């Protein structure tokens, strides 16, 4: 089932969608690419061999399943409301707005125009996080009470926190401390750096305590997304055990402590097969299978491709995978986290309109 979409936006994130259409043309097709200027449209058309324009109305004339909105947060609300008014089905990049007031305006517009919007919050669809959620859903570590994550920031972290803790729209208490930090640069969006140059990267440490007494702890520096000398740290504690990075500790039916490893299988390592992620195993069971094997995709590309296929399913059946209200809540909490870090005060969330439906 091929996914045909219009792409609005240009840059590092928009390139993910282009690469997916290039690597898996049998699955994904950009029918029209919308950029800001005629000059840029000519450049995209020549370099990427796709139909590109600087006119949204012209682009929408092409037959498509939905629109992928991939523009900066300063202008995303304007585009999103315009597309909702036009009755377009939209897959929107995060975050969907730049402040809490815009979040509220978006929800009001969604209700007024019956907007059909899903949001690209892809991390829970990455192989590792999807595998962890599968372990939790099987009850292996019991009821999850606490999560500690040192891997993601802001709304991405909040999304993972709420999913793993089973939190819906409960309010929370937030305390974040920010510490200045300097480290050697190793890697980034521009590629590897071997010069030994130093970069400033604040580290944030804090907690979110929800009304149901569940808690999430965050310890994060922005360099972790790319740095080769900063690792991911991840701990989920349940009533019967815990997941600590790639290790699962739990109690058997006879309450005997068991320790098992989460095992990732990537084809092409130490042999001549083409590299591709295939599956993740635990307890001799497949807990995650890459739906796009044997395509050569990194974990984030697998997750973004999953967003596209799930959006196609939403268009066809109405089945949501990450609806606007979820994105609004995660982004709202992330704004409060920023406020807490900047003010060095404890802040408290309040129930918003999208949580009352």
Secondary structure, 3 states (H helix, E strand, C coil): CCEEEEEECCCCCHHHHHHHHHHCCCCEEEEEEECCCHHHHHHHHHHHCCCEECCHHHHHCCCCCEEEECCCHHHHHHHHHHHHHCCCEEEEECCCCCCHHHHHHHHHHHHHHCCEEEEECCHHHCHHHHHHHHHHHCCCCCCEEEEEEECCCHHHHHHHHHHHHCCCCCCEEEEEEEECCEEECCEECCEECCCCCEEECCEEEEEEEECCCCEEEEEEEHHHHCCCCCCCEEEEEECCEEEECCEEEEECCCCCEEEEECEEEEECCCCCCCCEEEEEEECCEEEEECCCCCCCCCHHHHHHHHHHHHHHHHHHHCCCCCEHHHHHHHHHHHHHHHHHHHHCCCEECCCCHHHCC
